[in-house]
């Protein structure tokens, strides 16, 4: 699979073309100041990436449980998340 590389300006000007290429299986890497910052990829590739990330997280969780790692309830997790978020905005 080959990929195209374009600047943000080029991607913006030719977004429909980039989407068509993704539908055909060709990803486009978008650069800003010469550095890659984003990509337009076929949806199947994106879904595969999400699935792989989910599997990786599940394996990490299973490993932590197998090692008798610490566990928390959903209520504890949500409390911690909202407490941290409140501290960030204060």
N, C-alpha and C positions, 0 to 999 in steps of 0.2 A: 504494500500500500504506500503510495507516495503522498506527500502533503504539499500544499501551497503555503507560502508565507507572504503576508501582506501587512501593511501598516494599518493602524486604526483608521486613518483617513480613507485609505483604499477600501477597507472592509465596510465602512459606513457608506461610501459612495456606491458600492456594488454588493450590498447585503443579499439581495435576491440571488445573485450569481453564486455567492458563497453557500447559501442554503441549498441551491440546486446541486452544487458539488458535493455537499454533505449527503444529500439524498442518494447520490450516485456512489457514495462510499469513499470520497476523498475529503479528508479533514483539511481545515485551513487554520494555520497558526497565525495569530494576530500579535503584532509587535508594537511597542511604544518605545521610542528612543533606542531602537535596535534590540530591545530585550523582549522575549516572549511574555505576554501577559494574559492571553486567553486563547480559546480555540473554538471553532465551529466544527462539530463532529457529527457523524451519523448517529442517530438516536440509539441504534443497537449498540454502538460502542459506549455511549454514555450509560445506558442501562447495564451493560456488562461491568463497567467501572463501579457503579453503585452497588451491584450485587457482590462484587469482589470486596468492596469496603465493608459491607454488612457482614460477609463471611469472616473477614479478618477480625472485626470487632467481636463477633460471636466467639471465635476461637480464643481471643484474649480473655474474654469473660469466663469461658470454660476453664482456661488455664488458671485464672485467679481463684476460681472456686475449687479446683482440684488441689491447689496449694493451701486450702483453708484461708484464703485471703479474706479481708474484711467485706462484709455485706451490709447494705443499708436498705431500709424500706423505701418505697416510692415516696411516702410522705417526707421522710428525712432528706431524700434527694431533692425534692421540690423546695423544701424549706431552705436548704443550702443554696440552691440556685437563685431563689428570689432574694435571699439575704445578701448574696454577693452582688446581684444586680442593683439592689438598693444602695449598697455601699459605693458602687461605681458612679451612681448619679448624684450622690451627696456631695 
